[in-house]
């Protein structure tokens, strides 16, 4: 595996596996070849942006669904 130089820290470190799985699912749905060996230096910036944008879109949808299912406690 390649070294992870990402300085972003997850609020919940246990979420890394779920986020990685989501990344692979999104790439597959978009028809983007995604290397599972950890090296992504040959990916196009356009493709990584599409993957990241779709991940963000899904995470926002998930949060909205969770909020919609909860009652307001103000």
C-alpha positions as CSV (number, residue, x, y, z in Angstrom):
1,X,0.0,0.0,0.0
2,X,1.1,3.5,-0.7
3,X,1.8,5.9,2.2
4,X,-1.3,8.0,3.1
5,X,-0.2,11.7,3.0
6,X,-3.7,13.0,3.6
7,X,-3.7,15.4,6.6
8,X,-7.5,15.3,7.0
9,X,-8.5,13.5,10.2
10,X,-11.8,11.7,10.5
11,X,-14.0,12.6,13.4
12,X,-14.8,8.9,13.7
13,X,-11.7,6.9,12.6
14,X,-13.8,3.7,12.3
15,X,-15.6,5.3,9.4
16,X,-12.5,4.9,7.1
17,X,-13.6,1.5,5.9
18,X,-17.1,2.7,5.1
19,X,-15.8,5.7,3.2
20,X,-13.3,3.6,1.2
21,X,-16.1,1.2,0.3
22,X,-18.2,4.2,-0.8
23,X,-15.3,5.5,-2.9
24,X,-15.0,2.2,-4.8
25,X,-18.8,1.9,-5.3
26,X,-19.0,5.5,-6.7
27,X,-16.0,4.9,-9.0
28,X,-17.5,1.7,-10.3
29,X,-20.9,3.3,-11.0
30,X,-19.2,6.2,-12.9
31,X,-17.2,3.7,-14.9
32,X,-13.9,5.0,-13.6
33,X,-11.1,2.5,-13.1
34,X,-10.0,2.8,-9.5
35,X,-6.8,1.1,-8.3
36,X,-7.3,-0.8,-5.0
37,X,-3.5,-1.0,-4.4
38,X,-3.4,2.6,-3.0
39,X,-1.7,4.3,-5.9
40,X,-3.9,6.8,-7.6
41,X,-1.2,9.0,-9.3
42,X,-2.4,8.0,-12.8
43,X,-6.0,9.1,-12.3
44,X,-7.3,12.2,-14.0
45,X,-8.2,15.2,-11.8
46,X,-11.6,15.3,-13.5
47,X,-12.3,11.7,-12.4
48,X,-11.2,12.2,-8.8
49,X,-13.4,15.3,-8.7
50,X,-16.4,13.4,-10.0
51,X,-15.8,10.7,-7.4
52,X,-15.4,13.2,-4.6
53,X,-18.5,15.2,-5.7
54,X,-20.7,12.1,-5.8
55,X,-19.4,11.0,-2.4
56,X,-20.3,14.4,-1.0
57,X,-23.7,14.3,-2.6
58,X,-24.5,10.9,-1.1
59,X,-23.3,11.9,2.4
60,X,-25.5,15.0,2.3
61,X,-28.5,12.8,1.2
62,X,-27.8,10.4,4.0
63,X,-27.6,13.3,6.6
64,X,-30.8,14.8,5.2
65,X,-32.6,11.5,5.5
66,X,-31.4,11.1,9.1
67,X,-32.5,14.6,10.0
68,X,-35.9,14.1,8.3
69,X,-36.5,11.0,10.5
70,X,-35.8,12.8,13.7
71,X,-38.1,15.1,15.6
72,X,-37.0,18.7,16.2
73,X,-35.7,19.2,19.8
74,X,-35.3,22.9,20.2
